[in-house]
Structure formats: C-alpha cells, structure tokens
Amino acid sequence: MNNNFHSYDEQNNIKEIDLKQYFILIKKRFWIIIIITIISTLTGYYFSNHDKAPIYETSTRMILGSGSEDMNTLMVMIKDPIVMEGVGEQLQLERSVNAMADQITVSQVDESQVVQITVTDSNPEIAAQIANATATTYKKEMGNILGFNEVQLLSEAKPGAAPINQTSSNLTIITFVFGLIIGTGFVFLLDSLDVKIRKESDVEALLGVPVLGTISNMNKRKFAAKKKSRKIKLIKGRKVGVKQNT
C-alpha cells in the first residue's frame, strides 16, 4: 500500500488509504467532527436534565416488639389511611392520603424487628417531616387502636443533602463519544463519495498507463499576470537591442 491519498484498484475500483492519509483526512475536515460532537453532547445533556424535578429521599427507623408472624401486618398498617390522615393533619399538608402513602416505602431490615420508613419528596425538609410524623403517628395509633405499645423510635429522619435522581455525567459522556464516532464516520463517508482525481498516481492506477506530463492550474488572473510579465520582458529585450545598434 502506498501513500497516495486516493488509489484505485483496477478490478474493484476501491480506494486505499494508509494511516498517514487517515490523519490528513481527519485534519482537513476536523471541523465537521467538532460540530457533530458538540451537537450530540448538547443533545444528551438536554435530555438528561430536561423537565426532571429533583427528588430527595430520607428514612427513619423503629423497632417493633413483635413476633415474625405479626411483622407483616404491622408493617402494612404503617401506610394505613388512619395513620396517613394523622400525618396530614399534623403537618397540614394539602395532599391526599393515597398520594402521601405513595411517597412512603416500608421495609424490614435484615429480617429483624427493625422497620425502615423511607419517604421521597421534591422538598427535603418535607420528606424528613413526613417520615418522622409517620413514625410518631403510627406509634400513637397502634397504642390507641390495638393497644400495641411495643413501638420504639430508633432513629430520626434528616433532610437529604442531594437529590437521588441527580443526573450523572454518564449520558453526556456517552453522547460525546457517540458524536466523535459519528463525526469521524461521516468524514470518511464524504471521502468515499469523493471521486475526484487528485494526483498523478491516481491517473496511473485508474488508466494503467504512465503519466508523461502535467498541466498546472491556470486561472485568468494568473494568465493575465504571466502575459503582462512576458510582454515587459519583450519590451526590455527590444530596448537592449536598440542600444547595441547605436
């Protein structure tokens, strides 16, 4: 393989480009790669952050002094409408019982008597208030309704410092790399569609005959300048000839 920018195979008419010419080609149309990469990266960043409200999460824990057979029942009652109504009244929140229950997740920690109440909300302060109010209201209602007083608050919920749905840079990085690949591929696609003959070796490879000579690129401006220069030389030559005759 030679260093020709374009070379043609006689049978398959295929262009061959070596590593040096890859570099030259990319350098020549590097602006195309830059534009496509910027567009791709900005698109990924836009879709990563568009219309995505921050969501904060916090949790509180409590111990239920009950056997394993009653644990599931006691956990289900944490999101009971009676408890949720008490939380809404305590915090004076203008939201339905079902909406508040949907914000709460109840889980058992490692099959122990420890139950975790996790709350998500767009406001970190409200999330912590709902979690703590749910635990205290549940403890109160279980004592009043079922006479179950074996609920101990273990830890208090605190406002989350950062949203849990905070956009990572993964998508932006992926779209950046994707833009580089697409941009580079597009540059090589443009080159593959370019059938111009640029060098003598292209003609030799295409026609199978040696090149005997070349004609330089000549436009009107260059031709006029060359003609004027030649005319001046002729005039000077004539003047020199006159002096010699005298």
C-alpha positions in Angstrom: 0.0 0.0 0.0 1.4 3.4 -1.0 1.0 6.8 0.5 -1.5 8.0 -2.2 -4.5 9.9 -0.9 -6.6 8.0 -3.3 -5.6 4.9 -5.2 -7.8 2.8 -7.4 -7.9 -1.0 -7.7 -8.2 -2.0 -11.3 -10.7 -4.7 -10.7 -12.7 -3.4 -7.7 -12.2 0.3 -8.0 -11.6 0.6 -4.3 -9.8 3.4 -2.5 -7.0 2.6 -0.2 -5.9 5.0 2.5 -2.9 4.4 4.8 -2.6 5.7 8.4 -0.9 8.9 7.3 -3.7 9.8 5.0 -6.3 9.0 7.7 -4.6 11.7 9.7 -4.6 14.1 6.8 -8.2 13.5 6.1 -9.3 14.0 9.7 -7.2 17.1 10.0 -8.7 18.5 6.8 -12.3 18.1 7.9 -11.9 18.2 11.7 -14.4 21.0 11.9 -17.1 18.6 10.8 -16.2 16.2 13.7 -16.3 19.1 16.2 -19.7 20.3 15.1 -21.3 16.8 15.2 -19.7 16.1 18.6 -20.9 19.4 20.1 -24.5 18.8 18.8 -24.5 15.2 20.1 -23.2 16.2 23.5 -25.6 19.1 24.0 -28.5 16.9 22.9 -27.5 14.3 25.5 -27.1 16.9 28.2 -30.5 18.4 27.3 -32.4 15.2 27.6 -30.6 14.3 30.8 -31.8 17.5 32.6 -35.0 18.4 30.8 -38.1 18.5 32.9 -36.6 16.5 35.7 -37.5 17.9 39.2 -35.1 16.9 42.0 -36.3 14.1 44.3 -35.0 13.8 47.8 -35.1 10.7 50.0 -34.8 10.2 53.7 -35.7 7.5 56.2 -36.4 6.8 59.8 -36.2 3.5 61.7 -38.2 2.0 64.6 -38.3 -1.3 66.4 -41.5 -3.3 66.6 -41.5 -5.7 69.5 -43.5 -8.4 67.8 -43.1 -11.9 66.6 -42.3 -12.7 62.9 -45.9 -13.8 62.3 -47.3 -10.3 63.1 -44.5 -8.3 61.5 -46.0 -8.1 58.0 -49.4 -7.0 59.4 -47.8 -4.3 61.5 -45.7 -3.1 58.5 -48.8 -2.8 56.3 -50.6 -0.7 58.8 -47.9 2.0 58.7 -49.4 3.2 55.4 -53.0 2.8 56.6 -55.3 5.7 55.9 -55.8 6.4 59.6 -52.0 6.9 60.0 -51.8 9.0 56.8 -54.7 11.2 57.9 -52.9 11.9 61.2 -49.7 12.8 59.4 -51.6 15.2 57.0 -53.3 16.9 60.0 -50.0 17.2 61.9 -48.1 18.7 59.1 -51.0 20.5 57.5 -50.2 19.1 54.0 -52.6 19.7 51.2 -52.3 16.3 49.6 -54.5 13.2 49.5 -54.0 10.2 51.8 -53.2 8.0 48.8 -50.6 10.5 47.4 -48.9 10.6 50.7 -48.9 6.8 51.0 -47.3 6.5 47.6 -44.3 8.6 48.8 -43.6 6.1 51.6 -41.8 2.8 51.4 -41.8 0.4 54.3 -39.1 -2.3 54.6 -37.8 -4.8 57.2 -34.1 -4.5 57.9 -32.3 -7.9 57.5 -35.4 -9.9 58.7 -35.1 -8.3 62.1 -37.6 -6.3 64.2 -36.2 -3.1 62.8 -38.5 -1.4 60.3 -37.4 1.4 58.0 -39.7 4.1 56.7 -38.4 5.7 53.6 -40.0 8.9 52.2 -39.4 10.7 48.9 -40.4 14.2 48.1 -39.3 17.2 46.0 -38.6 19.1 49.2 -36.0 17.5 51.5 -37.5 19.2 54.6 -41.0 17.9 53.8 -39.6 14.4 53.2 -38.0 14.3 56.6 -41.1 15.7 58.3 -43.4 13.1 56.7 -41.0 10.3 57.7 -40.8 11.4 61.3 -44.5 12.2 61.5 -45.4 8.8 60.1 -43.3 7.1 62.8 -44.8 9.1 65.7 -48.4 8.9 64.4 -48.1 5.1 63.8 -46.8 4.6 67.4 -49.7 6.7 68.8 -52.4 5.0 66.7 -51.2 1.5 67.4 -51.5 2.2 71.1 -54.9 3.7 70.8 -56.5 1.3 68.3 -54.8 -2.1 69.0 -53.3 -1.4 72.4 -49.9 -2.2 70.9 -47.3 -0.2 72.7 -44.1 -2.0 71.7 -43.0 0.6 69.1 -39.7 2.3 69.8 -38.3 5.0 67.6 -34.8 4.2 66.7 -33.5 7.0 64.5 -34.9 10.3 63.3 -35.1 11.2 59.6 -33.0 14.1 58.4 -33.3 16.2 55.2 -31.4 14.7 52.3 -28.4 16.6 51.2 -28.6 15.8 47.5 -31.4 14.6 45.2 -31.4 10.9 44.4 -32.3 11.5 40.8 -29.4 13.8 40.2 -28.2 13.4 36.7 -24.9 11.6 36.3 -22.4 12.5 33.6 -22.7 9.0 32.1 -25.2 10.0 29.4 -23.2 13.2 28.5 -20.0 11.2 28.2 -21.8 8.5 26.1 -23.2 11.1 23.7 -19.8 12.8 23.5 -18.1 9.6 22.4 -21.0 8.8 20.1 -20.6 12.2 18.5 -16.9 11.6 17.9 -17.6 8.3 16.3 -20.4 9.5 14.1 -18.4 12.6 13.1 -15.4 10.6 12.1 -17.5 8.1 10.2 -19.2 11.0 8.4 -15.9 12.4 7.3 -14.8 9.1 5.9 -18.2 8.7 4.2 -17.7 12.0 2.5 -14.3 11.0 1.3 -15.6 7.7 0.0 -18.2 9.6 -2.1 -15.5 11.9 -3.5 -14.4 10.5 -6.9 -12.1 13.4 -7.8 -8.7 12.5 -9.2 -6.1 14.5 -7.2 -2.7 13.0 -8.1 -0.7 11.6 -11.0 -0.7 8.2 -9.3 -4.5 8.2 -9.3 -4.5 8.5 -13.1 -1.8 5.8 -13.5 -3.7 3.4 -11.2 -7.0 4.2 -12.9 -5.9 4.0 -16.6 -2.9 1.7 -16.2 -0.6 4.0 -18.2 2.2 6.2 -17.1 1.8 10.0 -16.9 4.1 11.8 -19.3 3.4 15.3 -18.1 1.1 17.6 -16.1 -0.6 20.9 -16.7 -0.6 23.4 -13.8 -3.8 25.0 -12.7 -4.1 28.3 -14.5 -6.9 30.9 -14.0 -7.5 34.2 -15.8 -5.7 36.3 -13.2 -2.6 34.2 -13.3 -2.7 34.0 -17.1 -3.0 37.8 -17.4 -0.2 38.4 -14.9 2.0 36.0 -16.8 1.2 37.5 -20.2 2.0 41.0 -18.8 5.3 39.8 -17.4 6.2 38.3 -20.7 5.3 41.5 -22.6 7.5 43.5 -20.3 10.4 41.2 -20.9 9.9 41.5 -24.7 9.9 45.3 -24.5 13.1 45.3 -22.4 14.7 43.0 -24.9 13.9 45.3 -27.8 15.4 48.3 -25.9 18.6 46.5 -25.3 18.8 45.6 -29.0 18.4 49.3 -30.0 21.3 50.3 -27.7 23.5 47.8 -29.2 22.8 49.0 -32.8 23.7 52.6 -31.9 
